[in-house]
């Protein structure tokens, strides 16, 4: 039986999310754009749930922000100069 780590799962899901984003931009789209967005949201929710479960296993009392979790391993398009502010806002519980 083969197992994968949460990191491998996260990377695979992030790659799939990136693929969905690229598919939405194709003309003509290979699938309904609304459906692609719905699938993207569902996959992102699963990704965040896996990250949250992993963190809670080690730190059960941690106060976690969905925004902060969403930044983990993602945001390749987030300019470096904006990254620190995005993390500060996420930790403070603010939405961007």
PyMOL commands that set and color helices and strands:
alter all, ss='L'
color gray80, all
select helices_A, chain A and resi 6-24+33-58+66-71+80-92
alter helices_A, ss='H'
color red, helices_A
deselect
rebuild
show_as cartoon
